[in-house]
């Protein structure tokens, strides 16, 4: 086969690969799509910047205290990394219309999506099925919030945004979880992503959590997922309770020492306190926000195992 025929064959194969409807996710869709899809792939779109300028009163906030979630703002040289999904079945699009448009205040648009890896599917992150992904860029549906929607919050100083995110939670979970899981996804799936807004906001939120001595596991909903993840947090209440609590306390204290000059001498007190409290916390794990997000006792550090 000569080069011209090979190019045509590659183009035909690529057209077939993108014959379905693809949706570009750049927020919670990256790590929690919530719908059926055939395949997914990490990549990016051009001409936009990701900003936490959209309010949310259902999933990550309330009418009285809206959370901050991501939207896209036009920017000439901007690049936004995310995840494209090829939709499967008839339920996916109505689900997205309700989640993103009716409840979220977003409108639809199309953009050209540039796949990161042309040969492998990203099935290892949240779903998908084996199979290749298209080599060439293709059109993808995306959801964008604009200043004309009633939930729009707009720009603000990053420290104020961080404060709002730490304060807010909704029916789906805490606003902190939305931000940190998105940052974690980008760090893992697209380490080349240059997103100062996202990562600066992440650092400010983490600093605020440490300053207030809040329990990060609680904010992230770790307790409610304990039965499905084999992390040290899930084994509290077994025979190794003492070892797990002490090891976690040491790790937490070491992080505190590095981040904000925490007192490592608090480790023993933390271990004892947590050992007495873990049964009560396990009983409350059915609702991650049913108990206080602060750890009792003075100068205590909260376990952060993720």
Secondary structure in CASP SS format (residue, H / E / C, confidence):
PFRMAT SS
TARGET T0000
AUTHOR 0000-0000-0000
METHOD secondary structure of the structure
MODEL  1
X C 1.00
X C 1.00
X H 1.00
X H 1.00
X H 1.00
X H 1.00
X H 1.00
X H 1.00
X H 1.00
X H 1.00
X H 1.00
X H 1.00
X H 1.00
X H 1.00
X H 1.00
X H 1.00
X H 1.00
X C 1.00
X C 1.00
X C 1.00
X C 1.00
X E 1.00
X E 1.00
X E 1.00
X E 1.00
X C 1.00
X C 1.00
X H 1.00
X H 1.00
X H 1.00
X C 1.00
X C 1.00
X C 1.00
X C 1.00
X C 1.00
X C 1.00
X E 1.00
X E 1.00
X E 1.00
X E 1.00
X E 1.00
X E 1.00
X E 1.00
X E 1.00
X E 1.00
X E 1.00
X E 1.00
X E 1.00
X E 1.00
X E 1.00
X E 1.00
X E 1.00
X E 1.00
X E 1.00
X E 1.00
X E 1.00
X C 1.00
X C 1.00
X C 1.00
X C 1.00
X C 1.00
X C 1.00
X C 1.00
X C 1.00
X C 1.00
X C 1.00
X E 1.00
X E 1.00
X E 1.00
X E 1.00
X E 1.00
X E 1.00
X E 1.00
X E 1.00
X E 1.00
X E 1.00
X E 1.00
X E 1.00
X E 1.00
X E 1.00
X E 1.00
X E 1.00
X E 1.00
X E 1.00
X E 1.00
X E 1.00
X E 1.00
X C 1.00
X C 1.00
X C 1.00
X H 1.00
X H 1.00
X H 1.00
X H 1.00
X H 1.00
X H 1.00
X H 1.00
X H 1.00
X H 1.00
X H 1.00
X H 1.00
X H 1.00
X C 1.00
X C 1.00
X C 1.00
X C 1.00
X E 1.00
X E 1.00
X E 1.00
X E 1.00
X E 1.00
X E 1.00
X E 1.00
X E 1.00
X E 1.00
X C 1.00
X C 1.00
X C 1.00
X C 1.00
X C 1.00
X C 1.00
X C 1.00
X C 1.00
X C 1.00
X C 1.00
X C 1.00
X C 1.00
X C 1.00
X C 1.00
X C 1.00
X C 1.00
X C 1.00
X C 1.00
X C 1.00
X C 1.00
X C 1.00
X C 1.00
X E 1.00
X E 1.00
X E 1.00
X E 1.00
X E 1.00
X E 1.00
X E 1.00
X C 1.00
X C 1.00
X C 1.00
X C 1.00
X C 1.00
X C 1.00
X C 1.00
X E 1.00
X C 1.00
X C 1.00
X C 1.00
X C 1.00
X C 1.00
X H 1.00
X H 1.00
X H 1.00
X H 1.00
X H 1.00
X H 1.00
X H 1.00
X H 1.00
X H 1.00
X H 1.00
X C 1.00
X E 1.00
X C 1.00
X C 1.00
X C 1.00
X C 1.00
X E 1.00
X H 1.00
X H 1.00
X H 1.00
X H 1.00
X H 1.00
X H 1.00
X H 1.00
X H 1.00
X H 1.00
X H 1.00
X H 1.00
X H 1.00
X H 1.00
X H 1.00
X H 1.00
X C 1.00
X C 1.00
X C 1.00
X C 1.00
X C 1.00
X C 1.00
X H 1.00
X H 1.00
X H 1.00
X H 1.00
X H 1.00
X H 1.00
X H 1.00
X H 1.00
X H 1.00
X H 1.00
X H 1.00
X H 1.00
X H 1.00
X H 1.00
X H 1.00
X H 1.00
X H 1.00
X C 1.00
X E 1.00
X C 1.00
X H 1.00
X H 1.00
X H 1.00
X H 1.00
X C 1.00
X C 1.00
X C 1.00
X H 1.00
X H 1.00
X H 1.00
X H 1.00
X H 1.00
X H 1.00
X C 1.00
X C 1.00
X C 1.00
X H 1.00
X H 1.00
X H 1.00
X H 1.00
X C 1.00
X C 1.00
X C 1.00
X C 1.00
X C 1.00
X H 1.00
X H 1.00
X H 1.00
X H 1.00
X H 1.00
X H 1.00
X H 1.00
X H 1.00
X H 1.00
X H 1.00
X H 1.00
X H 1.00
X H 1.00
X H 1.00
X H 1.00
X H 1.00
X H 1.00
X H 1.00
X H 1.00
X H 1.00
X C 1.00
X C 1.00
X C 1.00
X C 1.00
X C 1.00
X H 1.00
X H 1.00
X H 1.00
X H 1.00
X H 1.00
X H 1.00
X H 1.00
X H 1.00
X H 1.00
X H 1.00
X H 1.00
X H 1.00
X H 1.00
X H 1.00
X H 1.00
X H 1.00
X H 1.00
X H 1.00
X H 1.00
X H 1.00
X H 1.00
X C 1.00
X C 1.00
X C 1.00
X C 1.00
X C 1.00
X C 1.00
X C 1.00
X E 1.00
X C 1.00
X C 1.00
X C 1.00
X C 1.00
X C 1.00
X C 1.00
X C 1.00
X C 1.00
X C 1.00
X C 1.00
X C 1.00
X C 1.00
END
